[in-house]
Amino acid sequence: MQRAGYSRRTFANHFSCKEEAVAAAAVIFKGAPEEEELVAELSGTASMVDILHQLMRMQFTIEQIKTMRKLVRLSKQSPTLEPYILTIFHQFQKKAQYILNRCSRGRHSEMYTHLLAGAMYGAALPLLDSELNVQFPGDPDEGAPGVITFDQYLKDMFRYLSKGF
């Protein structure tokens, strides 16, 4: 706050605490123009899963996922950070749900888009907490058993969502 040249009052107008500020600073939210382009481009022809796949690629770039992974590791040392990370992750999910509802144009119920977005974002959590051994582009090749590439993980995740388990 001091290095940025802001007063405590200005900080308090925007953030409830330092953990919220740290979590918010680490996340990159795409703006409305990208969303509008996605809705216009895909809403008439693409399936809801395909729209969600494109949206996830927009929201969770490799850089974004790596940054969020750092936040999750940091939250192991500072547990008070975790609720703010989850809040931000939930904001991504709510945004996706909103876009799916718009793209659906009444073809699917709100319950369907809610469940679909919840399933996708739930499936993305292991990318953030490193529960699965996922190799990202630019990472050293580990060659360890059970390593899956990021692209393969996304492909499998959306295949399961499209065709069922």
C-alpha positions in Angstrom: 0.0 0.0 0.0 2.8 2.4 0.9 4.9 1.5 -2.1 2.0 2.0 -4.4 1.4 5.4 -2.8 -2.1 4.8 -1.5 -3.5 5.7 1.8 -5.1 3.1 4.2 -8.5 4.7 3.5 -8.1 4.2 -0.3 -6.9 0.7 0.3 -10.0 0.0 2.5 -12.3 1.4 -0.1 -11.2 -1.4 -2.5 -10.1 -4.3 -0.3 -11.3 -5.7 3.0 -7.7 -7.0 3.9 -4.3 -7.6 2.5 -5.1 -11.2 1.5 -8.0 -10.0 -0.7 -5.6 -7.5 -2.4 -3.0 -10.2 -3.0 -5.5 -12.6 -4.5 -7.1 -9.9 -6.7 -3.7 -8.6 -7.9 -2.8 -12.1 -9.1 -5.9 -12.6 -11.3 -6.4 -11.4 -14.8 -10.1 -11.0 -15.7 -10.9 -10.7 -19.4 -13.1 -7.7 -20.3 -16.6 -7.5 -21.8 -15.4 -7.2 -25.4 -13.9 -10.7 -25.4 -17.1 -12.0 -23.9 -19.3 -10.3 -26.4 -17.2 -11.7 -29.3 -17.5 -15.2 -27.9 -21.2 -14.9 -27.5 -21.7 -13.5 -31.0 -19.4 -16.1 -32.6 -20.5 -19.3 -30.8 -24.0 -18.8 -29.5 -25.8 -20.0 -32.7 -23.8 -23.0 -33.6 -21.7 -24.4 -30.8 -22.7 -26.7 -28.0 -22.6 -25.5 -24.4 -19.6 -27.7 -23.7 -17.7 -26.2 -26.7 -18.6 -22.7 -25.5 -17.4 -23.5 -22.0 -14.2 -24.9 -23.5 -13.5 -21.7 -25.4 -14.3 -19.6 -22.3 -12.0 -21.6 -20.1 -9.2 -21.2 -22.6 -9.9 -17.4 -22.4 -10.0 -17.3 -18.6 -7.3 -19.8 -17.7 -4.2 -19.1 -19.7 -1.1 -20.9 -18.8 0.2 -17.8 -17.1 -3.0 -17.4 -15.1 -3.0 -21.0 -13.9 0.6 -20.8 -12.9 0.0 -17.6 -11.0 -3.0 -19.1 -9.2 -0.9 -22.2 -8.4 1.6 -19.9 -6.7 -1.3 -18.4 -4.7 -2.5 -21.8 -3.7 1.0 -22.8 -2.5 1.2 -19.5 -0.6 -2.1 -20.2 1.0 -0.5 -23.3 2.6 1.8 -21.0 4.5 -0.9 -18.3 5.0 -4.3 -20.1 5.3 -6.2 -16.8 5.6 -5.5 -16.4 1.9 -7.5 -19.5 0.8 -11.0 -18.0 1.0 -10.0 -15.1 -1.3 -8.6 -17.5 -3.8 -11.8 -19.5 -3.8 -13.9 -16.3 -4.1 -11.9 -15.4 -7.2 -12.3 -18.9 -8.7 -16.0 -18.6 -8.0 -16.1 -15.3 -9.8 -14.7 -17.1 -12.9 -17.4 -19.7 -12.6 -20.2 -17.2 -12.2 -19.0 -15.3 -15.2 -18.9 -18.5 -17.3 -22.4 -19.4 -16.1 -23.7 -16.0 -17.1 -22.1 -16.3 -20.6 -23.5 -19.8 -21.0 -27.0 -18.5 -20.1 -26.6 -15.8 -22.7 -25.4 -18.2 -25.4 -28.1 -20.7 -24.6 -30.8 -18.2 -25.6 -33.4 -20.2 -23.8 -32.5 -23.6 -25.2 -31.2 -24.9 -21.9 -32.4 -24.2 -18.3 -30.4 -22.2 -15.9 -30.0 -25.3 -13.8 -28.3 -27.0 -16.8 -25.8 -24.2 -17.3 -25.2 -23.9 -13.6 -24.4 -27.7 -13.3 -22.3 -27.6 -16.5 -20.2 -24.6 -15.3 -19.9 -26.2 -11.8 -18.7 -29.5 -13.3 -16.1 -27.8 -15.5 -14.7 -25.5 -12.8 -14.7 -28.4 -10.3 -12.7 -30.4 -12.8 -10.2 -27.5 -13.2 -9.4 -27.3 -9.4 -6.7 -30.0 -9.6 -4.8 -27.8 -12.0 -4.6 -25.2 -9.3 -3.8 -27.3 -6.2 -1.4 -29.6 -8.1 -3.3 -32.7 -7.0 -2.7 -34.1 -10.5 0.7 -34.2 -12.2 -0.1 -31.9 -15.1 2.8 -30.6 -17.2 2.4 -27.1 -18.6 4.0 -25.7 -21.8 7.5 -24.5 -20.9 7.8 -26.8 -17.9 10.8 -29.1 -17.9 9.9 -32.6 -19.2 9.6 -34.7 -16.1 9.1 -38.0 -17.8 7.7 -39.4 -14.6 4.9 -41.9 -14.7 1.4 -40.4 -14.6 2.4 -37.1 -16.0 -0.2 -35.6 -18.4 0.2 -32.5 -20.5 -2.1 -29.5 -20.0 -3.6 -29.9 -23.4 -4.3 -33.6 -22.9 -5.9 -32.8 -19.5 -8.2 -30.2 -21.1 -9.0 -32.6 -24.0 -9.9 -35.4 -21.6 -11.9 -33.2 -19.3 -14.1 -31.8 -22.0 -14.4 -35.3 -23.6 -15.8 -36.6 -20.3 -18.1 -33.6 -20.0 -19.4 -34.1 -23.6 -19.9 -37.8 -23.6 -20.4 -38.6 -19.9 -18.3 -40.6 -17.5 
